[in-house]
Amino acid sequence: MKTITSSTLRSRMKYFLDLVTDSLETIVIPRSNEDDGIVIMPLSEYNSLIETNYLTSTENNRARLSHSLKEIENNDLIETDL
């Protein structure tokens, strides 16, 4: 994660956008409030966060994922032809 000012971003926008795209780097631009800021990240990382949030959004989903992981750890798998 790289933190830069908005002035630095303005002066070298292409460089930083290329950096994010090419290296999966995340850039944070702080604002006036300590807890306020902007994050620039690759779209693939953003989509991954959104999907993870959705998959873990309900207790039933979390339980099903946990159960599936335990099945994998125990090699309790069912082989099928597709």
N, C-alpha and C positions, 0 to 999 in steps of 0.2 A: 504494500500500500504506500502510495506516495501522496504527500500533502503539499499543495501549492496554493498560492494566492490567486484571486481572480485576475489580477493584473498580469501575473505570469502566464496564466492560461490564455488571456487575450493576446499577448504578444507572441505566443508560440503554439497557437491552437492546433495547427496541423501536426506538429511534432507530438503533442500530447495525445491527440486522437489516434495517431498511428501507433504510439506506444501502447495504448490500451488495446487496440485491435491486434497488434502483432505479438504482444507478450502476455496478454491476459492481466496486465497490471490494473489495479484499481486506483483511481485518483480521488482524493478528498479535497474539496475547496471549502475551508471554514468560512462562516459568515460572522456577523457581529456578536451573536449569542454563542456561548461555548457549546451548547447542545444543538446548535443549528448549523447546517452545512449542506453541501451538495456532493453527491457521489457520482463519478463517471466510471462505468464498468462495461465490459463486453456484453453484448446482448445475450450471448450463450450463457454467461454466468447469471445474468438477471433472470433469464427463463428458467434456469436450474433452481434458483431460489424460490421463484413463484411456484414451480411444480412441487418442490419439497414442502413448501408451506401448505399447498393444497392437500398433498398426500398425508400430512400429519395434522390436518385441521380438525379431525373428529376422533373421538376415543375409539370408535369402531375401526377406522382406518389404521390408527396407531397399533391397535391390538392385532389386526390382520398382518401388518408388516412385521411386527415382532414375532408372531407365530411363524411366518414364512422364513424369516431369518434363522429361527431355531431349527426349522426343518432342514434348511441348507447346512447348518453347522453339524447336524446329526446325520447328514447324508441320507435323509428320509425323502428321497426324490422319486418321482414317477416319470418314467421315460415314455414319450409318445412320438408317433410319427406325424409329421405335418404334411 
